[in-house]
Amino acid sequence: MKSFIQGAKEIEDYLVEIRRHLHRHPELESDLPKTTKYVKEKLTEIGCKPEEICKSGIVATIGGNKPGKTILLRADMDALPMQEESGLEYTSQHLGIAHTCGHDIHTSFLIGAAKLLKEREGEIEGTIKLMFQPGEESLTGALDMIKSGILESPKVDCAVGMHVQPLLPLNHLNYAKGPFLASTDILRITIQGRSCHASQPHMGIDPINIAAHIILSLQSLQSKLVPSNEPVVLNICEVKSGNTSNVVPEQAILTGTLRTFNPQLRKEIIEQCDKIIKLTSQAFGATSKLEILESCPSAINDKKLVDEIKEYIPNLGIDFVSDPNYRMQVSDDFGFISELVPSILFIIGCKPDGIESSHNHNSKVIYNEEVLQMGAALFAQCAFDYLKNNK
């Protein structure tokens, strides 16, 4: 029987065709009618029976004929609201929408893995559940699919995800134990002051002045409350207040982001932020409110699962380079899955030859398509070997 990587090499043109089709036709968030139609067609062609369990959320299973555990393989499908400037012949055909985070590649990985696994379905000892997810960029898709039962019927025992990284060379694969990608909390601070003429500031309560004190205090919180060995980012990135030069405004609104790898520290920082905001406002006679507009937990690689899966990776026959300390401050709503079942998220390198730097969420990003065969084979190998060794 040929290996998964041999099989993936044989279907490389097929994977490239799928990836380029998806790349030409990007869609946003959870509104992916063309993408879901195409993915379901491809899955049906290889003998799967895909089902849309929520808007643009597709699930299909392989195996299940022999008793065993269930492993989930997840790929995200949505694009970003930005213009592509890569100059590629298969560039996005939709103005202001582009696959500049590699989700078209992730989807191709999983379709390819499905094709490889379907060919060996008779050997599968358990069930492989395929999760094609919308809304990763909005951090909503994973939760929608969880609420729609993706982790049940059959109940999922572990989950595997993958993300491409064009800053890393080909053959680089990272999957450090524990917190791997950061949590995200989007903060909105509303300060309610009292308007007055700029020449009579004592007649009002200036929310801009209060906002300045709050911003400085939050930065001090980051340096004084957080242990030096804990990576934390707390940034106020937007300030809105006033519309003319001679009127003290009624209100100021600040928005920003908090990112951390430590769930308990995350909770403590949010509590301290709330105290600083309220007490600083009170000191100047104003009122304020802290809201968490959007939240996503850290993607955590289960230590036991990492130890097991890393034993299967050499079976691919690829000499991967790995960094056991690799972590990123970006977030992925795969974190909602890792909260519920033992999970592992891979970061796989795909830097094109001859390009100095190319990063996700960049209008000119280019990916090395040789990674397609690697990602498809890696998904298939991990699923097949996990089920074989966990009867």
N, C-alpha and C positions, 0 to 999 in steps of 0.2 A: 504494500500500500504506500502510495506516494505521501510525502510529508505535506503539512499545511503550507509551508512556505513554497514548496514546489508547485502545489496547486495554485497558490496566489500568483506566482510568477506567470503561470500559464494563462491566467485571466487578467493580466495587467491591462491589456487594451480595453477590456470590458470595464474595469474599474475606472480607467481614465475617461472613458466615454460617459459613464454615470456622473463622475465628478464634474466634468466640464458642462454637462447639461444642467446640473444643479447650479453651477457657478453662473451660468448665463441667465438663470431664472430665479433670482433670490426673492424671498418674501419675508415679512416681518412678524415678530412676536408669535401669536397663536393663530394668525390668519394666514394659513399656508395651503390654500386649496390646490394649487398646481403641484406643489412639492409632495403633498400627501397622496395625490392621485398617481404621481410618477412612482413614488416609493411603493405603494400598494401594487402597482402594475409589475414592478420588478420582482417583488416578493412572490406574487402569484405565479410569475413565469418560472420561478425555481421550485414551485410546489408548496409554498407556504400559504396559509389562510389568514391574511392580515385583517385586523379589526380596528376600527377607529373608536376608542373607548371614551374619548373626550374630544373637543374641538382640536383637530390636527394632531392628536396623539394616537400613534399607531402601536399595536402590540401584535406579535406573532410568536408561535412556539415551534420548536424543533425537538424531536425526540418524544419522550413521554410514553414510549411503548414498553420500556423496561423500568422497573421501580428504581427510585433514587432521589437525589436532592434536586433542587431547582436553582439555577444560576441565571442572573439577569445581566444582559449586555445592553448598555445604553449609549445612544448617539443623539445629539441635538441637531436640529434642522434649520433654525431660524438665522436670518442674516442681520446686518446692521443698517441703520438709517444714515448712510453716508455715500458719497460718490466714489466710485472706483477710478483710480488713475494708474492702473498697473500697465496699461498698454498691451495687454495680452489679447490674442485673437479671439479668445472666448470670454472676453470681459462682460460684465453685467449689462444686460439689455434693458434694465429698469433704472430710470433716472433717480438718483438719490438713495438707491438700495444696493448693497454689495455684500458678498461673502468675504469679509475681511477679518474673520476670526476663525476660519477653517472648518465651519460646521458642515459645509458641503463635503469636505474630506471625511469628517467623522461619519456622516451618513453613508458615504461610499465604503468606508471600512466595514460597517455593520452589514450592508447588503452583500459585500464580498464574503464576509465571515458566514453569513447565512447560506450562501451558495456552497461554500466549502463544507460546512457542517451538514447540509442537506444530503450531500453526496455520501456521507458516512453515517446517516441517521440510524441505520441498523445497529451500529456499534455504540450508540449513545446510551449511557446508563443513568437515566434521569431525564430532566427537562431543561432545555435552554429557552429562556424567554427573551425576546428581542423588544427593546423599548426605543421607539423613534419619537423623540420629544420635541415639542414646540416651546417657544417662550423661554429659552435659557437666558437670553440677553436681558429680558425683563424680570428674571428670577421668579417666574410664575409657573412655568410649564411642568416642572417636576412635581410641584404640589398638586397641580390639577390632575396629573396622572396618578399620583398616590391616592387622592380622594376618589378617583374613578376605579381604584382596585388593582393597579399595576403590580402591587406586591402580594396579591392574593390569587387564589384559584389558578394554578397552584401557588402555595405560599413560597415566597422567595427566601432562599437560605443565604445567599450572598450576591453582591453586585459588582460589576466591573465597568468602568468608564475610561475614556481616553480623550486627550486633548493634544492637538499639534502645537509645537512651539518653533516658529521659524528663526528664533535666535540661537537655537541649538542645532549643531550639525546632525546630519543623517546618522543613524546608528546610535544615537544617544537616547536613553530611556530612563526616566526617573520616576520613583515610586516610594519615596521615603515613608517611614512608619509614623503613625500619629497624625496630628494636624498637618495638612499638606497645602491646602489653599485657605486663604483667610476668610473669616466671616465678614459680612457687610451689613452696616446699618446706615441708612440714609436719614439724617437728622434735619428737622426743620424747627427753627426757634422763632417764635413770634413775640416781639416786644411791643407792648401797648403803652405809648407815652401820651403827651398832650400837646397839641399843636399851638403855636404862637408865632408872632412876628419875630424874625431873626434878630431885630434890634432890642427885643425884650425877652431874652431867654429865661429870665426868672419867672415869667408868667406861664411858662410851659414846662414840659418834661421831655427832654431831648432823647429819642430812642436811638439816634445814631451814636451819641456819646456812650450810652449804655451798651450798645452793640460792640463798640471798640473795647470797653472794659471786659465784656464777656469773652470776646475773641482772645484777648491776651491771657485771661485767666484759664481758658481751656488749653491754651498752649503750655502754660505752666503746669496744669494738671498732668498733661502728657509726660512732661519731664520729671515731675516730682512724685506722682503716684505710681507710675509704671516701673516695675523692676527693670534694671538695665539689660537683662537677658531676655526680655519679652518684646518681640517686634510688634509695635503698635503704630498705626497711622490715624491721626485725628486732624482733619482739615476742614475749615470753613471755606467753601469754594464760591459762594454766591451771597452777595449782600444787596438787598433791595430796600430803598427808602427815599422818600422825597421826590419832588419833580421840579423844584425851582430853587433859586439861590437865596431867597430872602424869607423863607417860611420854614420854621421848625416843623417837621412832619409829625403825624399822629403815630406812625407805626414803622417798625423795621422788621424785615424778615431775613433770616440767615438760613442757608442750607449748606450741608456739608456731609462728610462721610467718616465713619469709624470702621477701622479694619484691625482685626486681631486674630490670633490663633488659639487663644485661651478662653474657653466659654465662661469660666468664673470671673476672670479679669474683665471680660467684655461686659458682664452684668454690673460689676462694681464701677466701671468707668461711666456707664450710662447713668447709674444712680448719682454719681458725683457730678456729672454734667448737669443733671436736673437741679441739684442743690445750688451749684454755682450760678446757674441761669436765674433761678428764682430769687436767691438772696442778693445777687448783684442788682437785679431789677428793683427789688424792695428798697435797697439802700438809696436809690435815686427816686423813689416814689412811683415807680412804674409796676406794671404787672407783666408776666411773661408765661409762655407755654412751650414745652418741649414735646415734639411729636416724632415718632419713628415712622417714617413714610414707607420704608421698604426694609426688609430684613432677610438675611440669609445666613445660616450657620456655616461654620468652617467645614470644608470637605476633609474628613478624617479617614486616613488609611488604617484599617484594622491591623494591629500588629501581628496577630496570629495568621490572618489571611495573607498578609505580605510575605511572611516566612514560608507559607505553603506555595503561593503562586510563583515566587522567585525560583523555586525548584523546577517549575515547568518551563520557564523561559528558555533555558539552554536547549530544550527539545526542538526549538525552532531552527537551530543551526545558524543563528545570527549572533555575532559577537558584539552585543550591546555594551556601551559605556554608561555607567550609572553613577550618580552622586547621591550617597545616602543622606546628605544634609540639605538636599534641594527642596526649597519651599518657595511659594510665590504669594505676594500680597493681593493678587487678583482673587475674585470669587467665582463660584460656579454653583448653581442650585442642585448639583449632584450632592451637595452637603445635606439636603433634606433626606436623601436616600441613605446616606451614611449614618444619619442619626437613628435610623430604624433597623438597618440590617448591616452585618459586617461587609465592608466595601473596600475596593481599591481603585484609585484613579491614577492612570498613567499619564505622564507628560512625555511625548515622543518628538524627537527632533526632526526637522524637515527643512533645514536651511539650504537654499539653492546654491550651487557652486558659483563662485565668482561674484557673489553679492556680499558686501561688507556687513550690512545689518538690515534686517527686515522684520518688523514686529507686528503682532496682531493689533487690530483696530487702527491700522494705518492705510491710507487710501492707495498706497503703492505696494502693499505687501504682496510678495510672491512666494509660493510654496513649492518645494521639491516633490514632484508627483511620484518619485520612487518610494515615498513613504506609504503609498496606497497599499502595495502588496504586503508591507511589513505590518501595518495596522490590521488589515483583514486577517492575516495569518495569526497575529498575536491574540486577537479576540477569540479566534477559533481554537487555538491551542490551549489557552487558559480555561475555556469552557469545557472542552473535551477532557482534559486531564483532571480538572477539579472533580467532575462527575465520576470519572473512572476511579479516583482515589477516595471518594466519599460516598460509598454505596450505602 
